[in-house]
C-alpha cells in the first residue's frame, strides 16, 4: 500500500496501486491500459456494493436462524403450558366432582327455606367452577382456534336465575340489590351453548357488582 499512499505518484498510478493493494482486479485486460478516475471509481463502487450485498445476505441468514430458534422455543413453551394446565385441571376436577356428588345427595334431603337456597347456590357455584375447568382443558383448542360451541337445548330463565343465585352472595356482601327483569317474550326453551352463556353472564354480573358502590344491579333479558 506504500505506493498508493506516496503523494508524488500520478493520480491514476496511485489509484491503481491502491486497488491492487485491496486485491481487486484492475479495470482493464493489462496494466498497459490507461486508468481514469471514473474507471477506478467504478471498481471501488462495485467492490463496496458486492461487500455490502454479502453482508446483507449474511445478516438475513442469521436473522432467519434466530427467528426459527425463537419460534421453536415458543412452541415448546406453549406445549409445556398446555400440559401444565391440563394436569392441574384434572387434579382440581377430581375433588370438585366429589363436592358436586355430595351436594347432589344433600339436594334430595327435605331442606326448606334458607338452607335449601344456600344448598342451591353451592351446587350452582360448583357447576360453574367445573365448567371453567373444562374450558381450561380446552385451552389447546382455543389457541388453535378450533374450540366448537355446544348446541343443546336449555331453559334461558333457569340459566339466568342460576347466574343470579351464584352472584347474589357477592351483592349481599356489598349491600347491593341484585334482581332480574325478564321480557314477556323470552322463549321458554332455546338451543345453544349454556356453559359459555353462563360464563358470559357471570362475568358481566361480577363486573357490574365490582364497579357499583350502592343501589342495585339489574339483569335484563
DODRENLUM-746953 format. One line per 8 residues: their letters; for each residue x, y, z of N, C-alpha, C. Coordinates in steps of 0.2 Angstrom, whole numbers, always signed. Example, Ala and Ser with C-alpha at 12.3 -4.5 7.8 and 13.67 -1.06 7.14 Angstrom:
as = +66/-28/+39/+62/-22/+39/+66/-16/+39 | +64/-11/+35/+68/-5/+36/+64/+0/+39
//
This chain:
xxxxxxxx = +4/-6/+0/+0/+0/+0/+4/+6/+0 | +11/+5/+1/+15/+11/+1/+15/+15/-5 | +15/+12/-11/+15/+16/-17/+8/+20/-18 | +3/+17/-15/-3/+20/-16/-4/+26/-12 | +0/+27/-7/+0/+32/-2/+5/+38/-3 | +10/+36/-8/+15/+41/-9/+12/+47/-13 | +13/+53/-10/+10/+59/-14/+13/+61/-20 | +19/+58/-22/+22/+60/-28/+20/+57/-34
xxxxxxxx = +16/+51/-33/+14/+47/-39/+8/+51/-43 | +7/+49/-49/+1/+52/-53/-5/+49/-50 | -11/+52/-51/-17/+50/-48/-19/+43/-51 | -18/+42/-57/-20/+35/-59/-16/+30/-57 | -9/+31/-56/-4/+26/-53/-6/+25/-46 | -7/+30/-42/-9/+30/-35/-15/+26/-34 | -20/+27/-38/-27/+23/-38/-26/+16/-40 | -22/+15/-45/-21/+8/-47/-17/+4/-42
xxxxxxxx = -12/+7/-38/-8/+4/-33/-13/+2/-27 | -18/+7/-26/-22/+6/-20/-27/+0/-22 | -30/+0/-28/-34/-5/-30/-31/-12/-30 | -24/-12/-32/-21/-18/-32/-19/-21/-24 | -18/-16/-20/-17/-17/-13/-23/-21/-10 | -29/-19/-12/-35/-22/-10/-37/-29/-13 | -32/-31/-17/-34/-37/-20/-39/-37/-26 | -41/-31/-28/-46/-31/-33/-43/-31/-40
xxxxxxxx = -47/-33/-45/-45/-33/-52/-45/-26/-55 | -40/-25/-59/-39/-18/-62/-44/-18/-68 | -47/-12/-69/-52/-11/-74/-49/-11/-81 | -46/-17/-83/-43/-17/-90/-39/-24/-91 | -38/-26/-97/-35/-33/-98/-28/-33/-96 | -24/-27/-95/-17/-27/-93/-16/-20/-90 | -10/-20/-87/-8/-14/-84/-6/-8/-89 | -6/-10/-95/-4/-5/-100/-10/-1/-102
xxxxxxxx = -16/-3/-100/-22/+1/-101/-23/+7/-96 | -24/+13/-99/-24/+19/-95/-30/+19/-90 | -28/+21/-84/-34/+21/-79/-36/+28/-78 | -42/+29/-78/-45/+35/-77/-49/+35/-70 | -50/+41/-67/-53/+42/-61/-60/+38/-61 | -64/+39/-67/-70/+36/-67/-70/+28/-67 | -65/+25/-70/-65/+18/-70/-63/+15/-64 | -58/+19/-60/-56/+17/-54/-62/+17/-49
xxxxxxxx = -65/+23/-49/-71/+24/-45/-76/+18/-46 | -77/+16/-53/-82/+11/-54/-80/+4/-51 | -74/+3/-51/-71/-4/-47/-72/-3/-40 | -71/+2/-37/-72/+3/-30/-79/+3/-28 | -83/+6/-32/-91/+6/-30/-93/-1/-31 | -91/-5/-36/-93/-12/-37/-91/-16/-31 | -85/-15/-29/-82/-19/-24/-86/-18/-17 | -87/-11/-16/-91/-10/-10/-98/-12/-10
xxxxxxxx = -101/-12/-16/-108/-14/-17/-108/-22/-16 | -103/-26/-18/-103/-33/-18/-102/-35/-10 | -98/-31/-7/-97/-32/+0/-103/-31/+4 | -106/-25/+3/-112/-24/+7/-118/-29/+5 | -118/-32/-1/-123/-37/-3/-122/-43/+1 | -115/-45/+2/-113/-51/+5/-115/-51/+13 | -113/-45/+15/-115/-44/+22/-123/-44/+24 | -126/-41/+19/-134/-41/+19/-136/-48/+19
xxxxxxxx = -134/-53/+15/-136/-60/+15/-134/-63/+21 | -128/-62/+24/-126/-65/+30/-130/-63/+36 | -132/-56/+36/-137/-54/+41/-144/-57/+41 | -146/-58/+34/-153/-61/+33/-153/-68/+36 | -147/-72/+34/-147/-79/+36/-147/-79/+44 | -143/-75/+47/-143/-75/+54/-149/-73/+57 | -153/-69/+54/-159/-67/+57/-164/-72/+56 | -164/-76/+50/-169/-81/+49/-167/-87/+54
xxxxxxxx = -161/-88/+56/-159/-93/+61/-162/-91/+68 | -161/-85/+69/-164/-83/+76/-171/-83/+76 | -175/-82/+71/-182/-82/+71/-184/-89/+72 | -181/-94/+68/-183/-101/+69/-182/-103/+76 | -176/-101/+79/-175/-104/+86/-180/-101/+90 | -182/-94/+89/-187/-91/+94/-194/-95/+93 | -195/-96/+87/-202/-100/+85/-202/-107/+89 | -196/-110/+88/-196/-117/+91/-197/-116/+99
xxxxxxxx = -193/-111/+102/-194/-111/+109/-201/-109/+111 | -204/-104/+107/-211/-103/+109/-216/-109/+108 | -215/-113/+103/-219/-119/+103/-218/-124/+109 | -212/-124/+111/-211/-129/+117/-214/-126/+123 | -213/-119/+124/-216/-116/+130/-224/-116/+130 | -227/-116/+124/-234/-116/+123/-236/-123/+125 | -232/-128/+123/-234/-135/+124/-233/-137/+131 | -228/-134/+134/-227/-135/+142/-233/-132/+146
xxxxxxxx = -235/-126/+144/-240/-123/+147/-247/-127/+146 | -248/-129/+140/-254/-133/+139/-254/-139/+144 | -248/-143/+144/-248/-149/+148/-249/-147/+155 | -246/-142/+158/-247/-140/+165/-254/-139/+166 | -258/-135/+162/-265/-133/+163/-269/-139/+163 | -268/-144/+159/-271/-150/+158/-271/-154/+164 | -264/-155/+167/-263/-159/+173/-266/-156/+179 | -266/-149/+180/-269/-146/+185/-276/-146/+185
xxxxxxxx = -279/-145/+179/-286/-146/+179/-289/-152/+181 | -286/-158/+179/-288/-164/+181/-287/-165/+188 | -282/-162/+191/-281/-163/+198/-287/-159/+202 | -289/-154/+200/-294/-150/+203/-301/-153/+202 | -302/-155/+196/-308/-158/+194/-310/-164/+198 | -305/-168/+200/-307/-174/+204/-310/-173/+211 | -307/-168/+215/-311/-167/+221/-317/-163/+220 | -317/-159/+215/-323/-155/+214/-329/-159/+212
xxxxxxxx = -328/-165/+208/-333/-169/+207/-336/-173/+213 | -331/-174/+218/-334/-176/+225/-338/-171/+228 | -336/-165/+228/-341/-160/+231/-348/-160/+227 | -348/-160/+221/-354/-160/+217/-358/-166/+219 | -355/-172/+220/-359/-178/+221/-362/-177/+228 | -358/-174/+233/-361/-173/+240/-367/-168/+240 | -366/-163/+236/-371/-158/+236/-377/-161/+233 | -376/-165/+227/-382/-168/+224/-386/-172/+229
xxxxxxxx = -382/-176/+233/-386/-180/+238/-390/-176/+243 | -386/-171/+245/-390/-166/+250/-396/-163/+247 | -396/-162/+241/-402/-159/+237/-408/-163/+238 | -407/-170/+239/-413/-174/+240/-416/-174/+246 | -412/-171/+251/-415/-171/+258/-420/-165/+258 | -425/-166/+263/-431/-161/+264/-429/-155/+267 | -424/-151/+264/-422/-144/+267/-427/-140/+264 | -429/-135/+268/-434/-129/+266/-431/-122/+268
xxxxxxxx = -433/-118/+264/-431/-111/+266/-424/-109/+264 | -421/-105/+269/-414/-103/+268/-409/-108/+267 | -409/-114/+271/-404/-119/+269/-405/-122/+262 | -411/-123/+260/-412/-125/+253/-409/-120/+248 | -410/-114/+249/-407/-108/+245/-399/-109/+245 | -396/-109/+251/-389/-110/+251/-386/-116/+248 | -390/-121/+248/-388/-128/+245/-388/-127/+238 | -393/-124/+235/-394/-122/+228/-388/-118/+225
xxxxxxxx = -386/-113/+229/-381/-108/+227/-374/-112/+227 | -373/-116/+232/-367/-120/+232/-367/-125/+226 | -372/-128/+225/-372/-133/+219/-371/-129/+213 | -375/-124/+212/-374/-120/+205/-367/-117/+205 | -364/-115/+210/-357/-112/+210/-352/-118/+208 | -353/-123/+211/-348/-129/+210/-349/-131/+202 | -355/-131/+200/-356/-132/+192/-352/-127/+188 | -353/-121/+190/-349/-116/+186/-342/-116/+186
xxxxxxxx = -339/-118/+192/-332/-119/+193/-330/-125/+188 | -334/-130/+188/-332/-136/+184/-332/-134/+177 | -337/-130/+175/-337/-128/+168/-331/-124/+166 | -329/-119/+171/-322/-116/+169/-316/-120/+169 | -316/-125/+173/-311/-130/+172/-311/-134/+166 | -317/-136/+163/-317/-139/+157/-315/-134/+151 | -316/-128/+152/-314/-123/+147/-306/-123/+147 | -303/-124/+153/-296/-124/+154/-293/-130/+150
xxxxxxxx = -297/-136/+151/-295/-142/+147/-295/-141/+140 | -299/-136/+137/-300/-135/+130/-295/-129/+128 | -290/-128/+132/-285/-122/+131/-282/-123/+124 | -279/-129/+123/-276/-130/+117/-280/-129/+111 | -287/-131/+111/-291/-129/+106/-293/-122/+105 | -293/-118/+110/-294/-111/+110/-288/-108/+106 | -282/-110/+108/-276/-107/+105/-276/-109/+97 | -278/-115/+95/-278/-117/+89/-284/-114/+85
xxxxxxxx = -289/-111/+88/-295/-108/+85/-299/-114/+83 | -299/-119/+87/-304/-125/+85/-309/-126/+90 | -310/-122/+95/-315/-123/+100/-322/-122/+97 | -326/-128/+98/-333/-128/+95/-338/-126/+100 | -343/-123/+99/-348/-121/+104/-353/-127/+104 | -356/-128/+109/-361/-134/+110/-368/-131/+107 | -371/-136/+105/-378/-135/+103/-383/-140/+106 | -386/-137/+112/-390/-142/+115/-396/-138/+119
xxxxxxxx = -402/-141/+120/-407/-137/+122/-406/-135/+130 | -408/-129/+132/-408/-126/+138/-414/-121/+140 | -415/-120/+146/-420/-115/+148/-417/-108/+150 | -418/-103/+146/-415/-97/+147/-417/-94/+154 | -423/-94/+156/-425/-92/+163/-421/-95/+168 | -420/-102/+168/-417/-106/+173/-410/-104/+173 | -407/-103/+167/-400/-101/+167/-398/-94/+170 | -403/-89/+169/-402/-83/+171/-403/-83/+179
xxxxxxxx = -408/-87/+181/-409/-87/+189/-403/-90/+192 | -400/-95/+189/-394/-99/+192/-388/-94/+192 | -388/-90/+187/-382/-85/+187/-383/-79/+193 | -390/-77/+194/-391/-73/+199/-390/-76/+206 | -391/-82/+207/-390/-86/+213/-383/-86/+215 | -379/-87/+210/-372/-88/+211/-369/-81/+213 | -371/-76/+210/-369/-69/+211/-372/-66/+217 | -377/-68/+220/-381/-65/+225/-376/-64/+231
xxxxxxxx = -372/-69/+233/-368/-68/+239/-363/-62/+239 | -361/-61/+233/-356/-55/+232/-360/-49/+232 | -366/-48/+230/-370/-42/+230/-372/-41/+237 | -374/-46/+241/-376/-45/+248/-370/-43/+252 | -364/-45/+251/-358/-43/+254/-357/-35/+254 | -359/-32/+248/-358/-25/+247/-364/-21/+248 | -369/-25/+251/-376/-21/+252/-379/-19/+246 | -379/-23/+241/-382/-21/+234/-388/-26/+233
xxxxxxxx = -393/-23/+229/-398/-27/+227/-397/-30/+220 | -398/-36/+220/-397/-40/+213/-404/-43/+211 | -406/-41/+205/-413/-43/+203/-413/-44/+195 | -418/-47/+193/-418/-48/+186/-425/-46/+183 | -425/-44/+177/-431/-42/+173/-431/-46/+167 | -436/-50/+167/-436/-55/+161/-442/-52/+156 | -441/-52/+150/-446/-50/+145/-451/-55/+144 | -457/-53/+143/-463/-57/+142/-462/-62/+136
xxxxxxxx = -458/-60/+131/-457/-64/+125/-451/-68/+126 | -448/-68/+132/-442/-73/+132/-444/-80/+131 | -441/-83/+126/-443/-90/+125/-442/-95/+130 | -446/-100/+132/-445/-104/+137/-440/-109/+136 | -438/-110/+130/-433/-115/+128/-429/-112/+122 | -422/-114/+122/-418/-112/+117/-413/-117/+116 | -409/-117/+110/-404/-121/+108/-397/-117/+108 | -392/-119/+111/-386/-116/+111/-381/-119/+116
xxxxxxxx = -376/-114/+118/-371/-117/+122/-372/-113/+129 | -376/-117/+134/-377/-114/+140/-371/-113/+145 | -366/-117/+144/-360/-116/+148/-357/-110/+146 | -356/-108/+140/-352/-102/+138/-357/-96/+140 | -363/-96/+139/-368/-91/+140/-368/-90/+148 | -368/-95/+152/-367/-94/+159/-361/-90/+161 | -355/-92/+158/-349/-89/+159/-349/-81/+158 | -352/-80/+152/-353/-73/+150/-357/-69/+155
xxxxxxxx = -363/-72/+157/-367/-69/+162/-364/-67/+169 | -360/-72/+171/-356/-72/+177/-351/-66/+177 | -348/-66/+171/-343/-61/+170/-346/-54/+171 | -351/-53/+167/-355/-47/+167/-357/-45/+174 | -360/-49/+177/-363/-48/+184/-357/-46/+189 | -352/-50/+188/-346/-49/+193/-343/-42/+192 | -343/-40/+185/-340/-33/+184/-345/-28/+186 | -352/-29/+185/-357/-24/+187/-356/-23/+195
xxxxxxxx = -356/-29/+199/-356/-28/+206/-349/-25/+208 | -344/-26/+205/-337/-24/+207/-337/-16/+206 | -340/-13/+201/-340/-6/+200/-346/-2/+202 | -351/-6/+206/-357/-2/+209/-356/-2/+216 | -356/+4/+219/-354/+6/+226/-361/+5/+230 | -366/+7/+227/-373/+7/+231/-378/+7/+226 | -384/+4/+228/-390/+4/+224/-391/-3/+222 | -392/-4/+216/-394/-11/+213/-391/-13/+207
xxxxx = -391/-19/+205/-389/-21/+199/-394/-25/+196 | -397/-24/+190/-402/-27/+187/-400/-31/+180 | -402/-37/+180/-400/-41/+174/-407/-41/+170 | -407/-38/+164/-412/-38/+159/-411/-43/+153 | -416/-47/+152/-416/-52/+146/-423/-52/+143
//
